[in-house]
Amino acid sequence: MPLQRRLPKRGFKSLKLQFNAEVNLNDLQRMGVEEIDLLLLKRAGLVGQMVNCVKVVKTGDLTLKLVLTGISVTAGARAVIEALGGSIA
């Protein structure tokens, strides 16, 4: 039997995935700060110290005007933030 049939099958899992994090709108609302960046999220303890990329997901409600710098957002979260007069840079 050929070697490729004898070896166990393994999938691909990116090693960079462990350095990504998600933050929801409820967490940003509880912070109470208008200008948010990655360093501020690390200091608040919402993401780990080794995280490189943060994505904001639309979970919960938001009433604050936010300015996000260096943070990616989903389409739903972008619509909520921009509807309140915030911006994403």
BELFENZI-V156578 format. One record per residue. N is the residue number from 1. RES is the residue in one small letter. OMEGA is omega in degrees with one decimal (none if undefined). Layout:
n: {N | N}
res: {RES | RES}
omega: {OMEGA | OMEGA}
//
This chain:
n: {1 | 2 | 3 | 4 | 5 | 6 | 7 | 8 | 9 | 10 | 11 | 12 | 13 | 14 | 15 | 16 | 17 | 18 | 19 | 20 | 21 | 22 | 23 | 24 | 25 | 26 | 27 | 28 | 29 | 30 | 31 | 32 | 33 | 34 | 35 | 36 | 37 | 38 | 39 | 40 | 41 | 42 | 43 | 44 | 45 | 46 | 47 | 48 | 49 | 50 | 51 | 52 | 53 | 54 | 55 | 56 | 57 | 58 | 59 | 60 | 61 | 62 | 63 | 64 | 65 | 66 | 67 | 68 | 69 | 70 | 71 | 72 | 73 | 74 | 75 | 76 | 77 | 78 | 79 | 80 | 81 | 82 | 83 | 84 | 85 | 86 | 87 | 88 | 89}
res: {m | p | l | q | r | r | l | p | k | r | g | f | k | s | l | k | l | q | f | n | a | e | v | n | l | n | d | l | q | r | m | g | v | e | e | i | d | l | l | l | l | k | r | a | g | l | v | g | q | m | v | n | c | v | k | v | v | k | t | g | d | l | t | l | k | l | v | l | t | g | i | s | v | t | a | g | a | r | a | v | i | e | a | l | g | g | s | i | a}
omega: {-178.1 | -176.1 | -177.4 | 176.8 | -179.3 | -178.7 | 179.0 | 179.2 | 179.1 | 178.4 | 179.0 | 174.9 | -175.0 | 177.3 | 178.7 | -176.6 | -178.5 | -179.9 | 177.4 | 179.1 | 177.2 | 177.2 | 179.4 | -176.1 | 177.7 | 179.3 | 179.1 | 177.9 | -179.1 | 178.7 | 177.4 | -179.3 | -178.2 | -178.9 | -174.2 | 173.5 | -175.2 | -179.4 | 179.3 | 177.3 | 177.5 | 179.4 | 179.9 | 178.6 | 178.8 | 176.1 | -179.8 | -177.3 | -177.4 | -177.1 | 178.3 | -176.5 | 177.7 | 177.0 | 177.6 | 178.8 | -177.8 | 174.3 | -179.6 | -177.0 | 179.7 | 177.8 | -179.4 | 171.3 | -175.7 | 171.3 | -178.1 | 177.3 | 177.2 | -178.5 | 178.0 | -177.4 | 173.9 | -177.5 | 179.2 | 179.1 | 177.5 | -179.9 | 179.7 | -177.5 | -179.5 | 177.3 | 178.4 | 179.0 | 179.1 | -180.0 | 179.4 | -178.5 | none}
//
